[in-house]
Amino acid sequence: MEKSLKGKKFFTFGEGLTIFTGILLVLLVVFSCNNVLIIGGGG
């Protein structure tokens, strides 16, 4: 059990950073779209 955990990490720092950046981009796009819809809709 311990050997398998040591042999294979869940993800490297680079992969984790890429995933984190991707999630942030998605959140920013969704947040921007929501703002445009709210402003365009006139509240």
Secondary structure, DSSP 8 states (H G I E B T S, - for coil): -HHHHHHS-S--HHHHHHHHHHHHHHHHHHHHHHHHHHHHHT-
